[in-house]
Amino acid sequence: MIKSAIIGVSGGRARGLAEAYRHVSRGRLVAVSSRRRDKLEAFGSAFDVPARHTDYREMLEREKPDLVHVNTPPSVRLEIFEAAEAAGVPAVLVEKPLAIQGEDFLAIQAFTRSARVKIAVNHQLHFHPRRNWLQRKVRDGAIGRLRFIEASAGMNPAYQGTHALQAVGAFNPGAAPVDVFGQVSGAEGLTETPRHHYAPDECTGVINYDNGVSALLRCGAVAPRVIIGGTTNVHKRIAVYGERGFVHWTMHGWESRIDDKYERGEHVYAEEDILGQAAMTEAMIDWLAEDTAVHPLNIDSALTDFSVILGIYESALSRAVVTLPFTPSPDLVGRLRRALE
Ligand SMILES: NC(=O)c1ccc[n+]([C@@H]2O[C@H](COP(=O)([O-])OP(=O)(O)OC[C@H]3O[C@@H](n4cnc5c(N)ncnc54)[C@H](OP(=O)(O)O)[C@@H]3O)[C@@H](O)[C@H]2O)c1
């Protein structure tokens, strides 16, 4: 049984991380940290977590967790990776988005080159039972050779865009993005807040992959609505087209047409999500036990995805196609603010 810990339990997301442990057979939550004593005690009591710390560094040193969930804003990523590495923590699952802009992206990329700690990014939708089933169908050739992928999310790139982009990679595994052409609008999401999820309100990106597949990514108001009248957070979806047909997944259902046979069904997002979170955690335990069982959401693939988001920003600012991989130019968020405000 591995020992897990969460850093940052005063916000909304931490409950989902803890609840998933009901479905994790090989790990248990033994420690949590928050700088707010009241929130810490309330969370610790609600989930029966024995060790509670107001300083995450102290928690890492004293509790020696095997797996740490990093549930902080994207402005607090590298310092925790470095602290985990220094404390000998073997594995970290960090919430999305992995970074904010070029500077922190490059610093995290440099850190991973020599770090021993295994890091994966919490894009748990990869492990939602229904989506995972569709991913396996496509991987096993059910729709033939892939032609085109279209993914979207109702919220901006920092809140939901990385989920949509990860979905593209999940249905087109092993392919590398070679270029991206992007457009952005809207400065509300670039306003300074304690959550640091800075991104333009809307974005589109056309991405070409080295296996000939093209993808269209849409985030924000330009993304199709999945539920008429639903709030902005319920519209994540992906459609994958191949030579023999297509599959389409949304947060609430799925459909496919393969060789002229049409099928569809529904699911409850919250039920899928908790099982996905648990399965993602179990895959981390597999990676902990065996170096070759690399987690599909590993940080190298997440860095590649995040470089595509940065490529969209760079492309929109320069009005040019960005060839990947690329080195993002300085202060992308500041330049987006100046261009869009
Ligand atoms: N994967 C998903 O489906 C999903 C869903 C929702 C959210 N998320 C992501 O989950 C993350 C957290 O979301 P949330 O809504 O819980 O955020 P939140 O309400 O902003 O809470 C963030 C937590 O970060 C902690 N924190 C902030 N600065 C810190 C620092 N310098 N050192 C240590 N801890 C610090 C806060 O600590 P204190 O407790 O000390 O105040 C708080 O507990 C975000 O990145 C968000 O995008 C993912």
The ligand as a Tripos MOL2 file, in Angstrom:
@<TRIPOS>MOLECULE
LIG
   48    52     1     0     0
SMALL
NO_CHARGES

@<TRIPOS>ATOM
      1 N1         -8.3730   17.9990  -13.3200 N.am      1 LIG1
      2 C1         -9.5520   18.6020  -13.1720 C.2       1 LIG1
      3 O1        -10.5770   18.1680  -13.6840 O.2       1 LIG1
      4 C2         -9.6080   19.8680  -12.3630 C.ar      1 LIG1
      5 C3        -10.8320   20.3550  -11.8960 C.ar      1 LIG1
      6 C4        -10.8290   21.5320  -11.1380 C.ar      1 LIG1
      7 C5         -9.6270   22.1760  -10.8660 C.ar      1 LIG1
      8 N2         -8.4520   21.6650  -11.3520 N.ar      1 LIG1
      9 C6         -7.1580   22.3120  -11.0720 C.3       1 LIG1
     10 O2         -6.8090   22.0660   -9.7310 O.3       1 LIG1
     11 C7         -5.9970   23.1350   -9.2440 C.3       1 LIG1
     12 C8         -6.5710   23.6210   -7.9220 C.3       1 LIG1
     13 O3         -7.8800   24.0590   -8.1080 O.3       1 LIG1
     14 P1         -8.7300   24.6610   -6.8930 P.3       1 LIG1
     15 O4        -10.0300   25.0540   -7.4570 O.co2     1 LIG1
     16 O5         -8.7010   23.7250   -5.7460 O.co2     1 LIG1
     17 O6         -7.8300   25.9540   -6.5910 O.3       1 LIG1
     18 P2         -7.8160   26.9820   -5.3980 P.3       1 LIG1
     19 O7         -9.1740   27.1290   -4.8240 O.co2     1 LIG1
     20 O8         -7.1370   28.1700   -5.9470 O.co2     1 LIG1
     21 O9         -6.9010   26.2300   -4.2970 O.3       1 LIG1
     22 C9         -5.5900   26.1160   -4.5420 C.3       1 LIG1
     23 C10        -4.8200   25.5350   -3.3610 C.3       1 LIG1
     24 O10        -3.4790   25.9310   -3.6360 O.3       1 LIG1
     25 C11        -2.8800   26.3020   -2.4320 C.3       1 LIG1
     26 N3         -1.7940   27.2830   -2.6420 N.ar      1 LIG1
     27 C12        -1.8530   28.4670   -3.3240 C.ar      1 LIG1
     28 N4         -0.6390   29.0780   -3.2840 N.ar      1 LIG1
     29 C13         0.1830   28.2690   -2.5550 C.ar      1 LIG1
     30 C14         1.5440   28.3320   -2.1690 C.ar      1 LIG1
     31 N5          2.3150   29.3780   -2.5230 N.pl3     1 LIG1
     32 N6          2.0520   27.3280   -1.4370 N.ar      1 LIG1
     33 C15         1.2850   26.2660   -1.0620 C.ar      1 LIG1
     34 N7         -0.0220   26.1330   -1.4020 N.ar      1 LIG1
     35 C16        -0.5630   27.1270   -2.1430 C.ar      1 LIG1
     36 C17        -3.9610   26.9210   -1.6170 C.3       1 LIG1
     37 O11        -3.3860   26.7070   -0.3730 O.3       1 LIG1
     38 P3         -3.8800   27.0640    1.0570 P.3       1 LIG1
     39 O12        -4.7570   25.8920    1.3700 O.co2     1 LIG1
     40 O13        -2.6110   27.0820    1.7980 O.co2     1 LIG1
     41 O14        -4.6110   28.3750    0.9820 O.co2     1 LIG1
     42 C18        -5.1850   26.0790   -1.9950 C.3       1 LIG1
     43 O15        -5.3590   25.0100   -1.0910 O.3       1 LIG1
     44 C19        -5.9570   24.1930  -10.3560 C.3       1 LIG1
     45 O16        -4.7420   24.0900  -11.0560 O.3       1 LIG1
     46 C20        -7.1550   23.8210  -11.2420 C.3       1 LIG1
     47 O17        -7.0070   24.1710  -12.6030 O.3       1 LIG1
     48 C21        -8.4430   20.5180  -12.0720 C.ar      1 LIG1
@<TRIPOS>BOND
     1     1     2 1
     2     2     3 2
     3     2     4 1
     4     4     5 ar
     5     4    48 ar
     6     5     6 ar
     7     6     7 ar
     8     7     8 ar
     9     8     9 1
    10     8    48 ar
    11     9    10 1
    12     9    46 1
    13    10    11 1
    14    11    12 1
    15    11    44 1
    16    12    13 1
    17    13    14 1
    18    14    15 2
    19    14    16 1
    20    14    17 1
    21    17    18 1
    22    18    19 2
    23    18    20 1
    24    18    21 1
    25    21    22 1
    26    22    23 1
    27    23    24 1
    28    23    42 1
    29    24    25 1
    30    25    26 1
    31    25    36 1
    32    26    27 ar
    33    26    35 ar
    34    27    28 ar
    35    28    29 ar
    36    29    30 ar
    37    29    35 ar
    38    30    31 1
    39    30    32 ar
    40    32    33 ar
    41    33    34 ar
    42    34    35 ar
    43    36    37 1
    44    36    42 1
    45    37    38 1
    46    38    39 2
    47    38    40 1
    48    38    41 1
    49    42    43 1
    50    44    45 1
    51    44    46 1
    52    46    47 1
@<TRIPOS>SUBSTRUCTURE
     1 LIG1         1 GROUP 0 **** ****
